[in-house]
Amino acid sequence: MEAAEACEIARLPEELISAALSLTTPLDASRAAAVSRDFRAAANSDAVWSRFVPRDLPSLADGELCGPAPASAKGRFLRLSDRPLLLADGLMSMWLDRETGAKCYMLSARSLHISWGDEPHYWRWIPLTESCRFSEGAELRAVYWLEIRSKIHSIMLSEDTAYATYIVFRLADKSYGLDLPFQEASITIAGSTTTHAVCLQRSILLSS
């Protein structure tokens, strides 16, 4: 019965299979390519993968897509999802999520608003030799008021997508003072704010 059904599906025109797969996700299309030779041709077609590459991509920095242009829409998607690509302003990077095709962003330390960030007694800017995207980071020396804020325009995000926000940092071996009191992390979208208590100390993992 299953073999007969598979045979009937394979008799559908490739254009119809491609149209159906273009309404799914990159992960679903990749899985469909393993079903049969007929599905593979439809799943790898430009008609499918051109739907997964957003038309409103932000401008990239010069040289970020160096080399010959991909020969297919799938190749372009894979290049955009392979690694973070620096945007034209040099303060943000972007890539496509390989499973969903959603746009993801990383903001550099220079794009953040850091209270007292320009005071060398409290913060200093250090080179990030291990980073392939951003050239410098902010190192906390000592502050009584730790406040870091940033924003991103919602129009830059993918529609109908659930996003998560992370702060990426590294602790020095002898760091102290981030365990108590707990910090507050808040996200505001369209006037609605969600706040959580978090601890940034290495030995304590807590959020509420």
C-alpha positions, 0 to 999 in steps of 0.5 A, a space after each residue: 500500500 505504501 509503495 503504491 501511494 509513493 508511486 502515485 505521489 511521484 506521478 505529480 508534476 515537479 512544478 506542483 511538488 515544488 509549489 507544495 515544498 516552497 510552503 514548508 521550511 528549508 529543513 522539510 525540503 531537505 528531508 523531502 529530497 531523500 524521499 525519491 529521485 523525483 522529490 529530490 529534483 523538486 526539493 532542490 529547485 530554485 522555485 523552492 529555495 528562492 522562497 526561503 531567501 528573504 527578499 528584504 535582506 539588509 545590506 552586507 559589508 563589502 566582500 562578505 559574499 566574495 567569490 563566484 555567485 552561487 549557481 542556484 537559489 539553494 546555494 545562495 541560501 546555504 551561503 547565507 546560513 553558513 556563518 554570520 555576515 557583517 552588515 554594511 554598518 559594521 556593527 551587526 552581523 546576520 545569517 539565516 537559520 538553516 532549519 527555518 530560514 528566519 533572519 538572525 542577528 548579532 549585535 557588536 559591543 559598539 552597537 550597545 548603549 553601555 552606561 559609563 562605557 566611555 569611562 576608562 575607570 569603569 570599562 575599557 575596549 579591547 581587541 577581539 583577536 579570536 572573533 571573525 566578525 567584530 574587531 573589539 569588545 567591552 571589558 568591565 573593570 568595576 562599576 556600581 551601576 551595570 546597565 547595558 541596553 540595545 534595540 533592533 527594529 522589528 521590521 528587520 525580523 522575520 514574520 511569524 517567528 519566535 525569537 530568543 535574545 542572548 547576551 554573550 560574554 566571557 568572565 575573567 578567572 578572578 571576576 566577582 560581584 555579579 552574583 548578588 544582587 541579581 540583575 534584571 533582563 527585560 525585553 520590550 516589544 510594542 510597549 509590552 515589557 517582559 522582565 526576568 531576574 538573572 545571575 551572570 556569575 559563572 557558578 550560579 545559573 538562575 533565571 526567573 
